[in-house]
Amino acid sequence: MPIFHPAELVLGSVQLGVAYGAANKTGKPSHRSALRLVSRALESGIKSFDTARAYGDSEDRLGEGLAARKGIRTITKLSPLSELPADASRRDVRAAVDASIRASLCALRKDRLDCMLLHRASHMTAFDGAVWERLIELLEEGAVLSLGVSVQSPEEAHDALSEPDVRHLQLAFNVLDWRWREAGVIDRIQARAGVTVHARSVFLQGILAANDPSVWPDVEGVKASDIVDLLTELARRFERRTAADLCVAYARGQSWIDGVVVGMETEDQLDDNLRMFLQPPLSPEDCAAVERCMPRVPVALLDPTQWPKKP
């Protein structure tokens, strides 16, 4: 039986480039604060950083903060290519992919990209496959060392896992998220060797960690106060300091997850996250017990793109 290694902390950097998150009360950090945060993360032993072309100046800030550092892995994402019309020519699509790669290389101050993910899973087949075709060529040329997909749904995950050149999968996962298990995605991941899986949104844009029902979206069939109380009770039951600690311990207790992407915009948040990752994860038995307690929430809560706008 393979040795179980709890998922590592991956520093998510969307907050370094834009004001992000339903529970974000501090906004985007200053340039100096962002660089200090990256430096502190490196000093603390974090070796993986997640970013994207669409995250404002996140890539630039990471590139400056990580310059000349060895043994550090940066995962970035292709531009959403929103400037391309649906009937864009193959030539224009390939040029847009190349432009995104060049911009990432420049911003991150690298000669080659450690890992490039599709920010839109639909780009695997969009434009007659021209996006993915060009990325495969760049992989073969050595400009990109590995490819993957950031997925939003089990259907997208299954499609991505059917592509042999996908070596990295990023998906949203948290203590409430039943979709991946029921759709057979977890079984599929465990049956396929050589795929790195990173889980994002373990706090569901911060609402699971906020201990404040008022920051939750108004989704039909969801009583935020009841879930907040349940998370607090379970944290106490499993001897975790906070609901956030419980959420991290649960995600790290999943043997199929290699890294947990956690965004942060302050050094206090970094310190708190580091403390949580120093604790042991929940055992498989405790994870199962947590799952039995969780209500079956609607997909409209699990997918923030479906959240109604607050008045």
C-alpha positions in Angstrom: 0.0 0.0 0.0 1.5 3.4 -1.0 2.4 5.8 1.8 -0.1 8.6 2.3 1.3 12.1 2.2 -1.1 14.8 3.3 -1.7 17.5 0.7 0.8 20.4 0.7 -0.1 24.0 1.0 -0.1 25.7 -2.3 -0.2 29.5 -2.1 -3.0 30.8 -4.3 -2.2 34.3 -5.6 -5.4 35.6 -7.1 -5.7 38.0 -4.1 -2.3 39.4 -4.9 -3.5 40.6 -8.3 -7.2 41.5 -7.7 -9.6 42.1 -4.8 -11.2 38.7 -4.5 -13.4 36.6 -2.3 -16.8 37.0 -0.7 -15.2 37.4 2.8 -12.3 39.6 1.7 -12.3 42.7 3.9 -8.8 44.0 3.2 -8.8 44.1 -0.6 -5.8 43.8 -2.9 -2.5 44.2 -1.0 0.0 46.8 -1.9 3.0 45.9 -4.1 5.3 45.9 -1.1 2.9 43.8 1.0 2.5 41.3 -1.7 6.2 40.8 -2.1 6.7 40.5 1.6 4.0 37.8 1.7 5.7 35.8 -1.1 9.0 36.1 0.7 7.5 34.9 4.0 5.8 32.0 2.2 9.2 31.0 0.8 10.9 31.3 4.2 8.1 29.1 5.6 8.8 26.3 3.1 6.0 26.7 0.6 7.2 25.4 -2.7 4.2 25.6 -5.0 2.4 28.8 -6.1 -0.8 29.1 -8.2 -1.6 32.0 -10.5 -3.1 32.9 -13.9 -3.1 35.4 -16.7 -6.6 36.5 -15.6 -5.5 37.4 -12.0 -4.6 41.0 -12.6 -0.9 41.6 -11.9 -0.5 38.4 -9.8 1.9 36.8 -12.2 4.1 39.9 -12.2 4.2 40.0 -8.4 5.0 36.3 -8.2 7.7 36.7 -10.8 9.4 39.4 -8.9 9.0 37.7 -5.5 10.2 34.3 -6.8 13.0 35.5 -9.1 16.1 33.2 -9.1 14.6 30.8 -6.5 15.4 27.2 -7.2 13.1 24.2 -6.5 9.9 26.3 -6.6 7.0 25.2 -8.8 4.6 27.8 -10.4 1.3 26.7 -11.8 -0.3 29.3 -14.1 -3.3 29.3 -16.4 -3.8 30.3 -20.0 -5.6 33.5 -20.8 -9.4 33.0 -21.0 -9.0 34.1 -24.6 -12.2 36.2 -24.3 -11.0 38.5 -27.0 -11.4 35.8 -29.6 -14.7 35.6 -31.5 -16.4 32.2 -31.8 -15.4 32.0 -35.4 -11.7 33.0 -34.9 -9.4 31.5 -37.5 -6.9 28.8 -36.5 -4.1 31.2 -37.1 -5.6 33.8 -34.7 -6.3 31.2 -32.0 -2.7 29.9 -32.2 -1.4 33.5 -32.0 -3.5 34.2 -29.0 -2.2 31.1 -27.2 1.4 32.1 -28.0 0.8 35.7 -26.8 -0.6 34.3 -23.5 2.5 32.0 -23.0 4.9 34.8 -23.8 3.2 37.1 -21.4 3.4 34.5 -18.6 7.0 33.7 -19.3 7.8 37.4 -19.1 5.8 38.1 -16.0 7.1 35.1 -14.1 10.6 35.7 -15.3 11.1 32.2 -16.6 12.5 30.5 -19.7 9.9 27.8 -19.5 6.6 27.3 -17.6 6.5 24.6 -15.0 2.8 23.9 -15.5 0.2 25.5 -17.7 -3.5 24.9 -17.1 -6.5 25.7 -19.3 -8.5 28.3 -17.3 -11.5 27.3 -19.4 -11.9 23.5 -19.7 -14.0 24.1 -22.9 -10.7 25.2 -24.6 -9.7 21.5 -24.9 -12.1 21.3 -27.8 -12.9 24.9 -28.7 -11.9 26.4 -32.1 -11.7 22.9 -33.6 -9.1 21.9 -31.0 -6.6 24.6 -32.0 -5.9 25.8 -28.4 -5.0 22.3 -27.1 -3.1 21.4 -30.3 -0.9 24.5 -29.9 -0.3 23.7 -26.2 0.8 20.2 -27.1 3.3 21.6 -29.6 4.6 24.0 -26.9 4.9 21.0 -24.6 6.9 19.1 -27.2 9.1 22.2 -27.8 9.9 22.5 -24.1 8.3 25.9 -23.5 5.9 24.3 -21.1 6.9 21.4 -18.9 3.4 20.0 -18.1 -0.2 20.6 -19.0 -3.4 20.5 -17.1 -6.9 21.8 -16.8 -8.8 23.8 -14.2 -12.3 22.3 -14.1 -15.6 23.5 -12.8 -17.7 20.3 -12.9 -17.5 16.5 -12.8 -18.2 16.4 -16.6 -15.2 18.6 -17.3 -13.1 16.5 -15.0 -14.0 13.3 -16.8 -13.2 14.9 -20.2 -9.9 16.2 -18.9 -8.9 12.8 -17.5 -9.6 11.2 -20.8 -6.7 13.2 -22.4 -3.4 11.5 -21.8 -1.4 14.7 -21.9 -3.3 16.1 -18.9 -0.9 15.7 -16.0 -2.4 18.2 -13.6 -6.1 18.7 -12.5 -7.4 21.5 -10.4 -10.9 21.4 -9.1 -13.0 23.1 -6.4 -13.5 20.9 -3.4 -14.7 21.5 0.2 -16.4 19.8 3.1 -19.8 20.4 1.5 -19.0 19.2 -2.0 -20.5 15.9 -2.8 -20.3 16.1 -6.6 -16.9 14.5 -7.3 -17.5 11.4 -5.2 -21.0 10.7 -6.6 -19.9 11.3 -10.2 -17.1 8.8 -10.0 -14.4 11.5 -10.5 -12.4 10.4 -7.4 -12.4 6.8 -8.5 -11.2 7.9 -11.9 -8.4 9.9 -10.4 -7.3 7.1 -8.2 -7.3 4.7 -11.1 -5.0 6.9 -13.2 -1.3 7.3 -12.3 0.8 10.4 -12.8 -1.9 13.1 -12.4 -1.3 15.8 -9.8 -4.6 17.0 -8.2 -4.9 20.4 -6.5 -8.0 21.4 -4.7 -9.1 25.0 -4.6 -12.0 26.7 -2.8 -11.7 24.7 0.4 -13.3 27.7 2.1 -15.7 28.3 -0.7 -14.6 31.8 -1.4 -14.1 32.3 2.3 -17.7 31.7 3.5 -16.9 28.4 5.3 -14.2 30.0 7.3 -15.9 33.3 8.1 -18.2 32.1 10.9 -20.6 34.7 9.6 -23.9 33.7 7.9 -24.2 37.3 6.5 -21.4 36.8 4.0 -23.1 33.7 2.5 -25.0 34.0 -0.8 -28.8 33.8 -0.8 -29.2 30.4 -2.3 -32.6 28.7 -2.2 -32.6 25.7 0.1 -29.6 26.8 2.1 -29.8 28.0 5.7 -26.4 29.5 6.3 -26.7 29.8 10.0 -27.4 26.1 10.4 -24.3 25.2 8.4 -22.1 27.7 10.3 -23.3 26.1 13.6 -22.7 22.6 12.3 -19.1 23.4 11.2 -18.4 25.0 14.6 -19.8 21.9 16.4 -17.7 19.5 14.2 -14.6 21.6 14.7 -15.1 21.1 18.4 -15.8 17.4 18.1 -12.7 16.7 16.1 -10.5 19.0 18.2 -9.9 21.6 15.6 -9.4 25.3 16.5 -11.9 26.7 14.0 -14.2 25.8 11.1 -11.4 26.8 8.8 -9.1 24.3 10.5 -11.7 21.6 10.0 -12.1 22.4 6.3 -8.3 22.1 5.7 -8.0 18.9 7.8 -10.8 17.4 5.8 -9.4 18.3 2.4 -5.9 17.1 3.5 -7.4 13.8 4.6 -8.3 12.9 1.0 -5.7 10.6 -0.3 -6.3 11.7 -3.9 -5.5 15.3 -3.3 -1.8 16.4 -3.6 -2.1 20.1 -2.9 -4.6 22.5 -1.4 -4.6 25.9 -3.0 -5.3 28.6 -0.4 -5.5 32.3 -1.3 -4.3 34.9 1.1 -3.7 38.6 1.1 -2.1 39.2 4.5 0.8 37.8 6.5 -1.6 37.1 9.4 -3.6 34.8 7.0 -0.4 33.1 5.9 0.6 32.4 9.6 -2.9 31.0 10.3 -2.8 28.8 7.2 0.7 27.5 8.1 -0.5 26.6 11.6 -3.4 24.6 10.1 -1.1 22.7 7.7 1.2 21.8 10.5 -1.6 19.8 12.1 -2.4 16.2 11.1 -5.3 15.7 8.6 -8.5 14.0 9.5 -8.3 10.2 9.3 -10.4 8.4 6.7 -12.8 7.4 9.4 -13.2 11.0 10.6 -13.6 12.2 7.0 -16.4 9.7 6.6 -18.0 10.9 9.8 -17.9 14.5 8.6 -19.5 13.5 5.3 -22.4 11.8 7.1 -23.1 15.0 9.0 -23.1 17.3 6.0 -26.4 18.5 4.4 -26.8 17.9 0.7 -26.5 21.5 -0.6 -27.5 22.5 -4.1 -25.0 22.9 -6.8 -25.9 26.6 -6.9 -24.1 27.0 -3.6 -21.0 24.9 -4.6 -20.5 26.9 -7.8 -19.9 30.6 -7.1 -20.6 31.5 -10.7 -24.2 30.7 -9.9 -24.4 32.9 -6.8 -26.9 35.7 -6.9 -25.4 39.2 -6.7 -25.8 40.8 -3.3 -27.9 44.0 -3.3 
